[in-house]
């Protein structure tokens, strides 16, 4: 399950909880494509809450292939528990050549500022 926190040209902010399903991926794919192709230096904010991964597991391989053949984010902010960050960081490092920074759950404000400066307010979702 996911929520879109921000979708602007070159900026995509998502909050993910529980797991990402095939249906979620089908909805997210166009959002990722738009963010990746709408600016020279696109940025991604990925906030995790009780994240348990991708279902089915094959979904991650599809996601990895799709993104490596398209474009790349210039910066990615990963926000979550140490366990969540440890779960996704190895895959993110393989897929993206971005500047990936991690932030603990208590530093959402710092992560948001690094993600977009003061351009956009962080929604309270």
Secondary structure, DSSP 4 states (H G I P E B T S, - for coil): -EEEEEEETTEEEEEEES-EEHHHHHHHHHHHHHHHHSSTT-EEEEEEES---EESTHHHHHHHHHHHTT---SEEEEES-HHHHHHHHHHHHHH--SEEEEE-GGGHHHHHHHHHTTSSPPP--
